[in-house]
Amino acid sequence: MSDRAASPGAPRCPNCRRVVRECVCPRGVAGAAKPPAVRVGRETKGRGGKGVTVVTGLPLSAAELDALAARLKKRCGSGGTVRDGTIEIQGDHRDGVVSELIRLGWAAKKSGG
């Protein structure tokens, strides 16, 4: 079991009561848990034309978001922050962030153009 799975705030499947990422319920069963939708996009609004990679939809506590943000910043070799429950990485690093999140077990997808 991973550190994230052991966290008390992790979402749980209503049927098997396991952490959503470790749910064993068949996909077609009513009430089976779906993994959270993690989206990775690029935004420039309100940043003077500078682009940032934004990761949304992570059901993590503030401390866990900070730790994941540090890992993603190191992976991208760029700065960033955690703001309002989202991770912002300076620059366009969508491909690298998506691949790192998938490697960590999150069902991440690129969003936007």
N, CA, C and O atoms as a printed pandas DataFrame, in Angstrom:
     atom_number atom_name residue_name chain_id  residue_number  x_coord  y_coord  z_coord
0              1         N          MET        A               1    0.838   -1.170    0.000
1              2        CA          MET        A               1    0.000    0.000    0.000
2              3         C          MET        A               1    0.889    1.243    0.000
3              4         O          MET        A               1    1.868    1.301    0.744
4              5         N          SER        A               2    0.558    2.235   -0.827
5              6        CA          SER        A               2    1.388    3.433   -0.930
6              7         C          SER        A               2    1.075    4.407    0.194
7              8         O          SER        A               2    0.106    4.219    0.930
8              9         N          ASP        A               3    1.905    5.465    0.331
9             10        CA          ASP        A               3    1.673    6.467    1.377
10            11         C          ASP        A               3    0.341    7.173    1.150
11            12         O          ASP        A               3   -0.404    7.439    2.094
12            13         N          ARG        A               4    0.049    7.476   -0.132
13            14        CA          ARG        A               4   -1.190    8.174   -0.439
14            15         C          ARG        A               4   -2.393    7.345   -0.037
15            16         O          ARG        A               4   -3.373    7.879    0.482
16            17         N          ALA        A               5   -2.325    6.035   -0.276
17            18        CA          ALA        A               5   -3.453    5.155    0.023
18            19         C          ALA        A               5   -3.729    5.120    1.523
19            20         O          ALA        A               5   -4.877    4.956    1.936
20            21         N          ALA        A               6   -2.704    5.270    2.330
21            22        CA          ALA        A               6   -2.866    5.187    3.771
22            23         C          ALA        A               6   -3.378    6.485    4.383
23            24         O          ALA        A               6   -3.744    6.505    5.558
24            25         N          SER        A               7   -3.412    7.568    3.612
25            26        CA          SER        A               7   -3.837    8.843    4.170
26            27         C          SER        A               7   -5.313    8.797    4.525
27            28         O          SER        A               7   -6.107    8.223    3.780
28            29         N          PRO        A               8   -5.696    9.392    5.653
29            30        CA          PRO        A               8   -7.068    9.316    6.114
30            31         C          PRO        A               8   -8.048   10.060    5.200
31            32         O          PRO        A               8   -9.237    9.738    5.201
32            33         N          GLY        A               9   -7.589   11.035    4.429
33            34        CA          GLY        A               9   -8.477   11.808    3.575
34            35         C          GLY        A               9   -8.656   11.232    2.187
35            36         O          GLY        A               9   -9.360   11.819    1.365
36            37         N          ALA        A              10   -8.028   10.083    1.903
37            38        CA          ALA        A              10   -8.122    9.493    0.567
38            39         C          ALA        A              10   -9.547    9.024    0.301
39            40         O          ALA        A              10  -10.166    8.427    1.182
40            41         N          PRO        A              11  -10.088    9.279   -0.900
41            42        CA          PRO        A              11  -11.454    8.835   -1.203
42            43         C          PRO        A              11  -11.536    7.318   -1.249
43            44         O          PRO        A              11  -10.609    6.651   -1.709
44            45         N          ARG        A              12  -12.646    6.781   -0.771
45            46        CA          ARG        A              12  -12.829    5.336   -0.697
46            47         C          ARG        A              12  -14.024    4.903   -1.531
47            48         O          ARG        A              12  -14.989    5.649   -1.696
48            49         N          CYS        A              13  -13.943    3.686   -2.051
49            50        CA          CYS        A              13  -15.022    3.081   -2.835
50            51         C          CYS        A              13  -16.192    2.776   -1.902
51            52         O          CYS        A              13  -15.978    2.229   -0.820
52            53         N          PRO        A              14  -17.422    3.116   -2.292
53            54        CA          PRO        A              14  -18.563    2.840   -1.418
54            55         C          PRO        A              14  -18.876    1.345   -1.294
55            56         O          PRO        A              14  -19.523    0.938   -0.329
56            57         N          ASN        A              15  -18.429    0.517   -2.252
57            58        CA          ASN        A              15  -18.715   -0.920   -2.194
58            59         C          ASN        A              15  -17.678   -1.696   -1.394
59            60         O          ASN        A              15  -18.016   -2.333   -0.397
60            61         N          CYS        A              16  -16.413   -1.647   -1.825
61            62        CA          CYS        A              16  -15.378   -2.478   -1.192
62            63         C          CYS        A              16  -14.630   -1.742   -0.077
63            64         O          CYS        A              16  -13.833   -2.358    0.631
64            65         N          ARG        A              17  -14.871   -0.433    0.094
65            66        CA          ARG        A              17  -14.266    0.401    1.136
66            67         C          ARG        A              17  -12.751    0.514    1.036
67            68         O          ARG        A              17  -12.088    0.893    2.001
68            69         N          ARG        A              18  -12.206    0.187   -0.128
69            70        CA          ARG        A              18  -10.769    0.380   -0.336
70            71         C          ARG        A              18  -10.543    1.776   -0.890
71            72         O          ARG        A              18  -11.479    2.443   -1.330
72            73         N          VAL        A              19   -9.293    2.206   -0.864
73            74        CA          VAL        A              19   -8.948    3.481   -1.477
74            75         C          VAL        A              19   -9.305    3.375   -2.960
75            76         O          VAL        A              19   -9.082    2.331   -3.573
76            77         N          VAL        A              20   -9.855    4.441   -3.541
77            78        CA          VAL        A              20  -10.364    4.421   -4.914
78            79         C          VAL        A              20   -9.349    3.848   -5.895
79            80         O          VAL        A              20   -9.716    3.076   -6.780
80            81         N          ARG        A              21   -8.089    4.212   -5.750
81            82        CA          ARG        A              21   -7.071    3.736   -6.687
82            83         C          ARG        A              21   -6.819    2.241   -6.563
83            84         O          ARG        A              21   -6.231    1.644   -7.464
84            85         N          GLU        A              22   -7.247    1.623   -5.472
85            86        CA          GLU        A              22   -7.043    0.194   -5.264
86            87         C          GLU        A              22   -8.358   -0.580   -5.252
87            88         O          GLU        A              22   -8.404   -1.717   -4.782
88            89         N          CYS        A              23   -9.424    0.026   -5.765
89            90        CA          CYS        A              23  -10.747   -0.593   -5.801
90            91         C          CYS        A              23  -10.709   -1.871   -6.638
91            92         O          CYS        A              23  -10.106   -1.900   -7.711
92            93         N          VAL        A              24  -11.358   -2.930   -6.137
93            94        CA          VAL        A              24  -11.381   -4.211   -6.836
94            95         C          VAL        A              24  -12.750   -4.504   -7.451
95            96         O          VAL        A              24  -12.950   -5.580   -8.015
96            97         N          CYS        A              25  -13.680   -3.579   -7.352
97            98        CA          CYS        A              25  -15.021   -3.786   -7.889
98            99         C          CYS        A              25  -14.964   -3.817   -9.415
99           100         O          CYS        A              25  -14.202   -3.059  -10.015
100          101         N          PRO        A              26  -15.767   -4.692  -10.062
101          102        CA          PRO        A              26  -15.829   -4.693  -11.523
102          103         C          PRO        A              26  -16.342   -3.344  -12.024
103          104         O          PRO        A              26  -17.132   -2.688  -11.346
104          105         N          ARG        A              27  -15.897   -2.935  -13.197
105          106        CA          ARG        A              27  -16.246   -1.609  -13.719
106          107         C          ARG        A              27  -17.744   -1.389  -13.877
107          108         O          ARG        A              27  -18.221   -0.278  -13.643
108          109         N          GLY        A              28  -18.498   -2.406  -14.264
109          110        CA          GLY        A              28  -19.920   -2.230  -14.530
110          111         C          GLY        A              28  -20.800   -2.234  -13.295
111          112         O          GLY        A              28  -21.993   -1.947  -13.401
112          113         N          VAL        A              29  -20.266   -2.543  -12.141
113          114        CA          VAL        A              29  -21.063   -2.642  -10.924
114          115         C          VAL        A              29  -21.513   -1.255  -10.487
115          116         O          VAL        A              29  -20.726   -0.308  -10.456
116          117         N          ALA        A              30  -22.789   -1.155  -10.152
117          118        CA          ALA        A              30  -23.319    0.127   -9.681
118          119         C          ALA        A              30  -22.625    0.512   -8.379
119          120         O          ALA        A              30  -22.475   -0.315   -7.479
120          121         N          GLY        A              31  -22.213    1.745   -8.285
121          122        CA          GLY        A              31  -21.561    2.242   -7.080
122          123         C          GLY        A              31  -20.064    2.009   -7.047
123          124         O          GLY        A              31  -19.396    2.436   -6.105
124          125         N          ALA        A              32  -19.515    1.334   -8.066
125          126        CA          ALA        A              32  -18.069    1.108   -8.098
126          127         C          ALA        A              32  -17.360    2.448   -8.204
127          128         O          ALA        A              32  -17.805    3.341   -8.925
128          129         N          ALA        A              33  -16.276    2.580   -7.496
129          130        CA          ALA        A              33  -15.551    3.847   -7.458
130          131         C          ALA        A              33  -14.816    4.098   -8.761
131          132         O          ALA        A              33  -14.286    3.180   -9.387
132          133         N          LYS        A              34  -14.796    5.341   -9.147
133          134        CA          LYS        A              34  -14.029    5.759  -10.321
134          135         C          LYS        A              34  -12.854    6.579   -9.815
135          136         O          LYS        A              34  -13.004    7.379   -8.892
136          137         N          PRO        A              35  -11.687    6.384  -10.414
137          138        CA          PRO        A              35  -10.557    7.206   -9.970
138          139         C          PRO        A              35  -10.824    8.673  -10.289
139          140         O          PRO        A              35  -11.492    8.979  -11.276
140          141         N          PRO        A              36  -10.317    9.569   -9.473
141          142        CA          PRO        A              36  -10.550   10.986   -9.723
142          143         C          PRO        A              36   -9.951   11.415  -11.057
143          144         O          PRO        A              36   -8.913   10.904  -11.476
144          145         N          ALA        A              37  -10.612   12.350  -11.713
145          146        CA          ALA        A              37  -10.141   12.859  -12.995
146          147         C          ALA        A              37   -9.048   13.890  -12.747
147          148         O          ALA        A              37   -9.322   14.994  -12.277
148          149         N          VAL        A              38   -7.819   13.530  -13.061
149          150        CA          VAL        A              38   -6.691   14.443  -12.900
150          151         C          VAL        A              38   -6.411   15.051  -14.271
151          152         O          VAL        A              38   -6.107   14.331  -15.223
152          153         N          ARG        A              39   -6.512   16.353  -14.369
153          154        CA          ARG        A              39   -6.324   17.059  -15.637
154          155         C          ARG        A              39   -5.075   17.923  -15.582
155          156         O          ARG        A              39   -4.784   18.560  -14.570
156          157         N          VAL        A              40   -4.345   17.932  -16.687
157          158        CA          VAL        A              40   -3.131   18.735  -16.803
158          159         C          VAL        A              40   -3.314   19.649  -18.000
159          160         O          VAL        A              40   -3.416   19.180  -19.134
160          161         N          GLY        A              41   -3.355   20.947  -17.755
161          162        CA          GLY        A              41   -3.582   21.912  -18.823
162          163         C          GLY        A              41   -2.571   23.036  -18.783
163          164         O          GLY        A              41   -1.667   23.060  -17.947
164          165         N          ARG        A              42   -2.745   23.976  -19.717
165          166        CA          ARG        A              42   -1.852   25.137  -19.797
166          167         C          ARG        A              42   -2.701   26.383  -19.727
167          168         O          ARG        A              42   -3.720   26.476  -20.412
168          169         N          GLU        A              43   -2.302   27.345  -18.912
169          170        CA          GLU        A              43   -3.033   28.601  -18.771
170          171         C          GLU        A              43   -2.082   29.779  -18.898
171          172         O          GLU        A              43   -0.908   29.698  -18.536
172          173         N          THR        A              44   -2.618   30.879  -19.424
173          174        CA          THR        A              44   -1.847   32.116  -19.490
174          175         C          THR        A              44   -2.623   33.279  -18.870
175          176         O          THR        A              44   -2.064   34.356  -18.661
176          177         N          LYS        A              45   -3.893   33.069  -18.580
177          178        CA          LYS        A              45   -4.762   34.132  -18.088
178          179         C          LYS        A              45   -4.261   34.714  -16.766
179          180         O          LYS        A              45   -4.006   33.976  -15.814
180          181         N          GLY        A              46   -4.122   36.036  -16.711
181          182        CA          GLY        A              46   -3.721   36.711  -15.488
182          183         C          GLY        A              46   -2.253   36.587  -15.156
183          184         O          GLY        A              46   -1.842   36.866  -14.029
184          185         N          ARG        A              47   -1.448   36.167  -16.136
185          186        CA          ARG        A              47   -0.020   35.962  -15.872
186          187         C          ARG        A              47    0.855   36.748  -16.842
187          188         O          ARG        A              47    2.015   36.398  -17.057
188          189         N          GLY        A              48    0.317   37.780  -17.413
189          190        CA          GLY        A              48    1.090   38.624  -18.314
190          191         C          GLY        A              48    1.569   37.896  -19.564
191          192         O          GLY        A              48    2.630   38.221  -20.096
192          193         N          GLY        A              49    0.805   36.918  -20.039
193          194        CA          GLY        A              49    1.164   36.174  -21.239
194          195         C          GLY        A              49    2.075   34.992  -20.999
195          196         O          GLY        A              49    2.330   34.211  -21.916
196          197         N          LYS        A              50    2.567   34.846  -19.786
197          198        CA          LYS        A              50    3.438   33.713  -19.463
198          199         C          LYS        A              50    2.580   32.465  -19.235
199          200         O          LYS        A              50    1.554   32.535  -18.558
200          201         N          GLY        A              51    2.985   31.350  -19.783
201          202        CA          GLY        A              51    2.222   30.115  -19.650
202          203         C          GLY        A              51    2.660   29.302  -18.451
203          204         O          GLY        A              51    3.844   29.264  -18.114
204          205         N          VAL        A              52    1.703   28.650  -17.806
205          206        CA          VAL        A              52    1.998   27.726  -16.721
206          207         C          VAL        A              52    1.232   26.429  -16.960
207          208         O          VAL        A              52    0.161   26.430  -17.566
208          209         N          THR        A              53    1.786   25.340  -16.484
209          210        CA          THR        A              53    1.125   24.044  -16.535
210          211         C          THR        A              53    0.350   23.904  -15.238
211          212         O          THR        A              53    0.914   24.061  -14.155
212          213         N          VAL        A              54   -0.955   23.605  -15.341
213          214        CA          VAL        A              54   -1.832   23.538  -14.180
214          215         C          VAL        A              54   -2.360   22.117  -14.018
215          216         O          VAL        A              54   -2.910   21.542  -14.957
216          217         N          VAL        A              55   -2.190   21.553  -12.819
217          218        CA          VAL        A              55   -2.674   20.207  -12.507
218          219         C          VAL        A              55   -3.864   20.354  -11.563
219          220         O          VAL        A              55   -3.718   20.901  -10.470
220          221         N          THR        A              56   -5.042   19.871  -11.970
221          222        CA          THR        A              56   -6.253   19.967  -11.161
222          223         C          THR        A              56   -6.841   18.581  -10.927
223          224         O          THR        A              56   -6.537   17.631  -11.648
224          225         N          GLY        A              57   -7.686   18.485   -9.909
225          226        CA          GLY        A              57   -8.420   17.260   -9.651
226          227         C          GLY        A              57   -7.717   16.262   -8.759
227          228         O          GLY        A              57   -8.141   15.110   -8.680
228          229         N          LEU        A              58   -6.663   16.664   -8.090
229          230        CA          LEU        A              58   -5.957   15.747   -7.189
230          231         C          LEU        A              58   -6.604   15.791   -5.808
231          232         O          LEU        A              58   -6.612   16.844   -5.170
232          233         N          PRO        A              59   -7.149   14.668   -5.333
233          234        CA          PRO        A              59   -7.797   14.647   -4.019
234          235         C          PRO        A              59   -6.777   14.421   -2.896
235          236         O          PRO        A              59   -6.800   13.390   -2.224
236          237         N          LEU        A              60   -5.894   15.386   -2.706
237          238        CA          LEU        A              60   -4.826   15.262   -1.715
238          239         C          LEU        A              60   -4.904   16.392   -0.708
239          240         O          LEU        A              60   -5.487   17.440   -0.986
240          241         N          SER        A              61   -4.322   16.182    0.454
241          242        CA          SER        A              61   -4.246   17.235    1.467
242          243         C          SER        A              61   -3.212   18.273    1.014
243          244         O          SER        A              61   -2.478   18.054    0.051
244          245         N          ALA        A              62   -3.169   19.383    1.712
245          246        CA          ALA        A              62   -2.238   20.456    1.357
246          247         C          ALA        A              62   -0.783   19.987    1.442
247          248         O          ALA        A              62    0.029   20.323    0.580
248          249         N          ALA        A              63   -0.456   19.221    2.468
249          250        CA          ALA        A              63    0.922   18.736    2.614
250          251         C          ALA        A              63    1.285   17.771    1.487
251          252         O          ALA        A              63    2.399   17.814    0.966
252          253         N          GLU        A              64    0.351   16.906    1.114
253          254        CA          GLU        A              64    0.609   15.965    0.026
254          255         C          GLU        A              64    0.727   16.686   -1.316
255          256         O          GLU        A              64    1.532   16.303   -2.165
256          257         N          LEU        A              65   -0.085   17.737   -1.504
257          258        CA          LEU        A              65    0.033   18.536   -2.731
258          259         C          LEU        A              65    1.397   19.212   -2.802
259          260         O          LEU        A              65    2.018   19.248   -3.865
260          261         N          ASP        A              66    1.867   19.749   -1.676
261          262        CA          ASP        A              66    3.180   20.390   -1.646
262          263         C          ASP        A              66    4.287   19.397   -2.010
263          264         O          ASP        A              66    5.199   19.725   -2.768
264          265         N          ALA        A              67    4.198   18.189   -1.466
265          266        CA          ALA        A              67    5.217   17.178   -1.752
266          267         C          ALA        A              67    5.186   16.770   -3.226
267          268         O          ALA        A              67    6.237   16.625   -3.850
268          269         N          LEU        A              68    3.989   16.584   -3.783
269          270        CA          LEU        A              68    3.870   16.223   -5.194
270          271         C          LEU        A              68    4.340   17.360   -6.082
271          272         O          LEU        A              68    4.994   17.127   -7.098
272          273         N          ALA        A              69    4.010   18.596   -5.706
273          274        CA          ALA        A              69    4.451   19.762   -6.484
274          275         C          ALA        A              69    5.979   19.829   -6.505
275          276         O          ALA        A              69    6.566   20.108   -7.551
276          277         N          ALA        A              70    6.621   19.581   -5.384
277          278        CA          ALA        A              70    8.082   19.603   -5.335
278          279         C          ALA        A              70    8.663   18.543   -6.269
279          280         O          ALA        A              70    9.648   18.786   -6.966
280          281         N          ARG        A              71    8.047   17.382   -6.272
281          282        CA          ARG        A              71    8.526   16.299   -7.150
282          283         C          ARG        A              71    8.356   16.668   -8.624
283          284         O          ARG        A              71    9.247   16.416   -9.434
284          285         N          LEU        A              72    7.219   17.260   -8.970
285          286        CA          LEU        A              72    6.968   17.650  -10.367
286          287         C          LEU        A              72    7.883   18.801  -10.795
287          288         O          LEU        A              72    8.369   18.821  -11.926
288          289         N          LYS        A              73    8.117   19.755   -9.895
289          290        CA          LYS        A              73    9.020   20.862  -10.221
290          291         C          LYS        A              73   10.428   20.348  -10.480
291          292         O          LYS        A              73   11.106   20.807  -11.399
292          293         N          LYS        A              74   10.862   19.394   -9.666
293          294        CA          LYS        A              74   12.192   18.824   -9.850
294          295         C          LYS        A              74   12.258   18.072  -11.174
295          296         O          LYS        A              74   13.256   18.157  -11.889
296          297         N          ARG        A              75   11.205   17.341  -11.499
297          298        CA          ARG        A              75   11.147   16.563  -12.753
298          299         C          ARG        A              75   11.221   17.487  -13.967
299          300         O          ARG        A              75   11.867   17.164  -14.964
300          301         N          CYS        A              76   10.547   18.651  -13.873
301          302        CA          CYS        A              76   10.507   19.593  -14.994
302          303         C          CYS        A              76   11.682   20.564  -14.983
303          304         O          CYS        A              76   11.944   21.221  -15.991
304          305         N          GLY        A              77   12.388   20.664  -13.872
305          306        CA          GLY        A              77   13.485   21.626  -13.782
306          307         C          GLY        A              77   12.977   23.050  -13.836
307          308         O          GLY        A              77   13.576   23.916  -14.474
308          309         N          SER        A              78   11.864   23.282  -13.158
309          310        CA          SER        A              78   11.209   24.579  -13.231
310          311         C          SER        A              78   10.608   24.931  -11.874
311          312         O          SER        A              78   10.496   24.080  -10.993
312          313         N          GLY        A              79   10.225   26.189  -11.720
313          314        CA          GLY        A              79    9.585   26.630  -10.492
314          315         C          GLY        A              79    8.093   26.384  -10.548
315          316         O          GLY        A              79    7.566   25.931  -11.563
316          317         N          GLY        A              80    7.422   26.682   -9.464
317          318        CA          GLY        A              80    5.987   26.516   -9.426
318          319         C          GLY        A              80    5.459   26.725   -8.026
319          320         O          GLY        A              80    6.198   27.096   -7.115
320          321         N          THR        A              81    4.147   26.477   -7.864
321          322        CA          THR        A              81    3.500   26.684   -6.578
322          323         C          THR        A              81    2.247   25.831   -6.481
323          324         O          THR        A              81    1.797   25.241   -7.463
324          325         N          VAL        A              82    1.692   25.780   -5.271
325          326        CA          VAL        A              82    0.380   25.183   -5.047
326          327         C          VAL        A              82   -0.549   26.327   -4.691
327          328         O          VAL        A              82   -0.293   27.063   -3.739
328          329         N          ARG        A              83   -1.621   26.483   -5.445
329          330        CA          ARG        A              83   -2.544   27.586   -5.217
330          331         C          ARG        A              83   -3.978   27.083   -5.366
331          332         O          ARG        A              83   -4.331   26.519   -6.402
332          333         N          ASP        A              84   -4.797   27.280   -4.349
333          334        CA          ASP        A              84   -6.221   26.908   -4.362
334          335         C          ASP        A              84   -6.446   25.446   -4.738
335          336         O          ASP        A              84   -7.359   25.143   -5.506
336          337         N          GLY        A              85   -5.637   24.548   -4.215
337          338        CA          GLY        A              85   -5.812   23.126   -4.465
338          339         C          GLY        A              85   -5.325   22.649   -5.820
339          340         O          GLY        A              85   -5.582   21.506   -6.198
340          341         N          THR        A              86   -4.623   23.503   -6.562
341          342        CA          THR        A              86   -4.053   23.101   -7.844
342          343         C          THR        A              86   -2.548   23.299   -7.806
343          344         O          THR        A              86   -2.033   24.121   -7.048
344          345         N          ILE        A              87   -1.854   22.538   -8.632
345          346        CA          ILE        A              87   -0.405   22.678   -8.749
346          347         C          ILE        A              87   -0.118   23.455  -10.019
347          348         O          ILE        A              87   -0.632   23.118  -11.085
348          349         N          GLU        A              88    0.703   24.497   -9.914
349          350        CA          GLU        A              88    1.101   25.297  -11.072
350          351         C          GLU        A              88    2.605   25.168  -11.257
351          352         O          GLU        A              88    3.381   25.432  -10.338
352          353         N          ILE        A              89    3.011   24.757  -12.463
353          354        CA          ILE        A              89    4.423   24.629  -12.817
354          355         C          ILE        A              89    4.715   25.654  -13.906
355          356         O          ILE        A              89    3.989   25.721  -14.898
356          357         N          GLN        A              90    5.762   26.449  -13.738
357          358        CA          GLN        A              90    6.083   27.483  -14.716
358          359         C          GLN        A              90    6.505   26.862  -16.045
359          360         O          GLN        A              90    7.345   25.963  -16.079
360          361         N          GLY        A              91    5.921   27.342  -17.126
361          362        CA          GLY        A              91    6.252   26.853  -18.462
362          363         C          GLY        A              91    5.286   25.776  -18.925
363          364         O          GLY        A              91    4.402   25.345  -18.185
364          365         N          ASP        A              92    5.479   25.349  -20.178
365          366        CA          ASP        A              92    4.618   24.316  -20.756
366          367         C          ASP        A              92    5.297   22.957  -20.598
367          368         O          ASP        A              92    6.144   22.581  -21.407
368          369         N          HIS        A              93    4.921   22.228  -19.556
369          370        CA          HIS        A              93    5.512   20.921  -19.253
370          371         C          HIS        A              93    4.439   19.839  -19.185
371          372         O          HIS        A              93    4.571   18.873  -18.433
372          373         N          ARG        A              94    3.377   20.003  -19.971
373          374        CA          ARG        A              94    2.245   19.076  -19.875
374          375         C          ARG        A              94    2.645   17.622  -20.094
375          376         O          ARG        A              94    2.246   16.754  -19.317
376          377         N          ASP        A              95    3.422   17.339  -21.131
377          378        CA          ASP        A              95    3.786   15.953  -21.434
378          379         C          ASP        A              95    4.583   15.316  -20.294
379          380         O          ASP        A              95    4.314   14.181  -19.902
380          381         N          GLY        A              96    5.551   16.041  -19.773
381          382        CA          GLY        A              96    6.369   15.512  -18.686
382          383         C          GLY        A              96    5.576   15.317  -17.409
383          384         O          GLY        A              96    5.780   14.336  -16.694
384          385         N          VAL        A              97    4.667   16.246  -17.113
385          386        CA          VAL        A              97    3.854   16.136  -15.904
386          387         C          VAL        A              97    2.887   14.957  -16.020
387          388         O          VAL        A              97    2.718   14.196  -15.067
388          389         N          VAL        A              98    2.251   14.804  -17.187
389          390        CA          VAL        A              98    1.326   13.684  -17.386
390          391         C          VAL        A              98    2.067   12.357  -17.246
391          392         O          VAL        A              98    1.578   11.444  -16.580
392          393         N          SER        A              99    3.235   12.242  -17.865
393          394        CA          SER        A              99    3.970   10.979  -17.778
394          395         C          SER        A              99    4.407   10.680  -16.343
395          396         O          SER        A              99    4.378    9.524  -15.921
396          397         N          GLU        A             100    4.807   11.697  -15.596
397          398        CA          GLU        A             100    5.204   11.488  -14.198
398          399         C          GLU        A             100    4.001   11.084  -13.345
399          400         O          GLU        A             100    4.117   10.189  -12.508
400          401         N          LEU        A             101    2.853   11.727  -13.543
401          402        CA          LEU        A             101    1.664   11.376  -12.773
402          403         C          LEU        A             101    1.204    9.954  -13.082
403          404         O          LEU        A             101    0.794    9.225  -12.179
404          405         N          ILE        A             102    1.268    9.559  -14.342
405          406        CA          ILE        A             102    0.896    8.194  -14.714
406          407         C          ILE        A             102    1.858    7.204  -14.075
407          408         O          ILE        A             102    1.443    6.150  -13.593
408          409         N          ARG        A             103    3.133    7.541  -14.070
409          410        CA          ARG        A             103    4.141    6.682  -13.445
410          411         C          ARG        A             103    3.876    6.510  -11.950
411          412         O          ARG        A             103    4.181    5.466  -11.375
412          413         N          LEU        A             104    3.304    7.547  -11.325
413          414        CA          LEU        A             104    2.981    7.500   -9.897
414          415         C          LEU        A             104    1.628    6.841   -9.625
415          416         O          LEU        A             104    1.240    6.682   -8.467
416          417         N          GLY        A             105    0.909    6.459  -10.679
417          418        CA          GLY        A             105   -0.353    5.742  -10.501
418          419         C          GLY        A             105   -1.615    6.566  -10.651
419          420         O          GLY        A             105   -2.706    6.045  -10.423
420          421         N          TRP        A             106   -1.510    7.825  -11.023
421          422        CA          TRP        A             106   -2.688    8.658  -11.222
422          423         C          TRP        A             106   -3.168    8.518  -12.665
423          424         O          TRP        A             106   -2.359    8.352  -13.578
424          425         N          ALA        A             107   -4.474    8.585  -12.870
425          426        CA          ALA        A             107   -5.058    8.533  -14.220
426          427         C          ALA        A             107   -5.110    9.966  -14.750
427          428         O          ALA        A             107   -6.164   10.600  -14.733
428          429         N          ALA        A             108   -3.982   10.467  -15.216
429          430        CA          ALA        A             108   -3.873   11.858  -15.656
430          431         C          ALA        A             108   -4.062   11.972  -17.152
431          432         O          ALA        A             108   -3.654   11.090  -17.907
432          433         N          LYS        A             109   -4.686   13.068  -17.582
433          434        CA          LYS        A             109   -4.893   13.345  -18.997
434          435         C          LYS        A             109   -4.611   14.806  -19.275
435          436         O          LYS        A             109   -4.775   15.664  -18.408
436          437         N          LYS        A             110   -4.185   15.073  -20.495
437          438        CA          LYS        A             110   -4.003   16.464  -20.914
438          439         C          LYS        A             110   -5.375   17.053  -21.196
439          440         O          LYS        A             110   -6.252   16.370  -21.723
440          441         N          SER        A             111   -5.559   18.310  -20.849
441          442        CA          SER        A             111   -6.803   18.988  -21.159
442          443         C          SER        A             111   -6.492   20.274  -21.906
443          444         O          SER        A             111   -5.392   20.815  -21.795
444          445         N          GLY        A             112   -7.448   20.752  -22.654
445          446        CA          GLY        A             112   -7.231   21.958  -23.437
446          447         C          GLY        A             112   -6.560   21.651  -24.749
447          448         O          GLY        A             112   -6.505   20.497  -25.174
448          449         N          GLY        A             113   -6.042   22.698  -25.403
449          450        CA          GLY        A             113   -5.469   22.543  -26.736
450          451         C          GLY        A             113   -4.121   22.096  -26.801
451          452         O          GLY        A             113   -3.574   21.943  -27.893
